[in-house]
Amino acid sequence: MIRVVVRLFAGAKERLGMDSIAVTIELPASVSRLKTAITELHPTLEPFVRYGRIAKGNDFIDDEALIQPDDQSDSFALIPPVSGG
């Protein structure tokens, strides 16, 4: 098991009234599994998880990427979809 802290931004942060959540998942796990765990823990975040992306450090990571045991100390974030103009 690994405990991952995921930072929240914009509407996700406002929806929960907090800037991060802690999610515990069993390894081996993909980012897709992390996203599922976020939605299971906080169902109201489902639209943000579906349309947003997960970042690790300063980089977006794909849903297929595996979370490693030492990732517990890394910074994860749920980045909402953005539009520009």
DOLUM-319721 format. One line per field, with one value per residue (C-alpha): residue number from 1; residue in three letters; chain; x, y, z. Coordinates in Angstrom, 2 decimals. Example, Ala and Ser with C-alpha at 12.3 -4.5 7.8 and 13.67 -1.06 7.14 Angstrom:
2
num = 1, 2 $
residuo = ALA, SER $
cadena = A, A $
px = 12.30, 13.67 $
py = -4.50, -1.06 $
pz = 7.80, 7.14 $
***
This chain:
85
num = 1, 2, 3, 4, 5, 6, 7, 8, 9, 10, 11, 12, 13, 14, 15, 16, 17, 18, 19, 20, 21, 22, 23, 24, 25, 26, 27, 28, 29, 30, 31, 32, 33, 34, 35, 36, 37, 38, 39, 40, 41, 42, 43, 44, 45, 46, 47, 48, 49, 50, 51, 52, 53, 54, 55, 56, 57, 58, 59, 60, 61, 62, 63, 64, 65, 66, 67, 68, 69, 70, 71, 72, 73, 74, 75, 76, 77, 78, 79, 80, 81, 82, 83, 84, 85 $
residuo = MET, ILE, ARG, VAL, VAL, VAL, ARG, LEU, PHE, ALA, GLY, ALA, LYS, GLU, ARG, LEU, GLY, MET, ASP, SER, ILE, ALA, VAL, THR, ILE, GLU, LEU, PRO, ALA, SER, VAL, SER, ARG, LEU, LYS, THR, ALA, ILE, THR, GLU, LEU, HIS, PRO, THR, LEU, GLU, PRO, PHE, VAL, ARG, TYR, GLY, ARG, ILE, ALA, LYS, GLY, ASN, ASP, PHE, ILE, ASP, ASP, GLU, ALA, LEU, ILE, GLN, PRO, ASP, ASP, GLN, SER, ASP, SER, PHE, ALA, LEU, ILE, PRO, PRO, VAL, SER, GLY, GLY $
cadena = A, A, A, A, A, A, A, A, A, A, A, A, A, A, A, A, A, A, A, A, A, A, A, A, A, A, A, A, A, A, A, A, A, A, A, A, A, A, A, A, A, A, A, A, A, A, A, A, A, A, A, A, A, A, A, A, A, A, A, A, A, A, A, A, A, A, A, A, A, A, A, A, A, A, A, A, A, A, A, A, A, A, A, A, A $
px = 0.00, 1.10, -0.32, -0.28, -1.11, -2.78, -2.96, -6.20, -6.76, -9.59, -13.05, -11.85, -10.31, -13.46, -15.74, -14.01, -12.93, -9.39, -6.21, -5.14, -6.38, -4.61, -5.34, -4.17, -3.79, -2.33, 0.75, 1.33, -1.02, -1.30, -2.25, -5.60, -6.08, -5.14, -7.80, -10.37, -9.40, -9.80, -13.31, -14.22, -13.03, -14.61, -17.35, -17.97, -14.50, -15.46, -15.81, -12.44, -10.79, -12.43, -11.43, -8.31, -4.82, -2.50, 0.88, 3.88, 6.29, 6.25, 5.25, 1.96, 1.93, -0.14, -2.87, -0.77, 2.24, 2.95, 3.18, 6.33, 6.84, 9.15, 6.53, 4.97, 7.27, 6.60, 4.19, 1.08, -1.62, -4.99, -4.81, -8.21, -8.86, -7.99, -8.98, -7.04, -7.73 $
py = 0.00, 3.54, 6.84, 9.50, 13.13, 14.79, 18.58, 20.11, 23.29, 25.48, 23.89, 20.66, 22.64, 24.72, 21.68, 19.96, 23.06, 21.74, 22.02, 18.36, 14.86, 11.71, 8.52, 5.06, 2.51, -0.95, -1.43, -2.13, 0.61, 2.78, 6.43, 5.22, 3.29, 6.41, 8.36, 5.66, 5.76, 9.56, 9.23, 6.44, 8.53, 11.78, 11.09, 14.81, 15.05, 12.65, 15.36, 16.84, 13.42, 12.46, 15.63, 16.62, 15.16, 13.94, 15.58, 14.26, 17.01, 19.37, 16.80, 15.32, 11.53, 9.14, 6.94, 3.84, 5.05, 2.97, 4.50, 3.36, 2.77, 5.78, 8.03, 8.52, 11.49, 13.02, 15.82, 14.71, 17.09, 16.87, 19.49, 20.58, 21.07, 24.54, 26.62, 29.47, 32.38 $
pz = 0.00, -0.70, 0.49, -2.21, -1.53, -4.51, -4.70, -5.97, -7.96, -9.25, -9.14, -7.52, -4.67, -4.31, -4.45, -1.52, 0.34, 0.68, -1.34, -1.20, -0.50, 0.63, -1.31, -0.30, -3.09, -3.36, -5.50, -8.30, -9.46, -12.52, -12.64, -13.95, -10.70, -8.72, -10.62, -9.84, -6.16, -6.11, -7.55, -5.11, -2.17, -3.41, -6.00, -6.53, -8.11, -10.93, -13.63, -12.69, -12.76, -16.06, -17.92, -15.97, -15.87, -13.17, -12.80, -10.89, -10.03, -13.00, -15.62, -16.76, -16.53, -18.63, -17.21, -17.96, -15.94, -12.86, -9.43, -7.64, -3.89, -3.63, -5.27, -1.84, -1.29, -4.73, -5.46, -7.37, -8.59, -10.27, -13.00, -14.29, -17.98, -19.17, -22.14, -23.53, -25.67 $
***
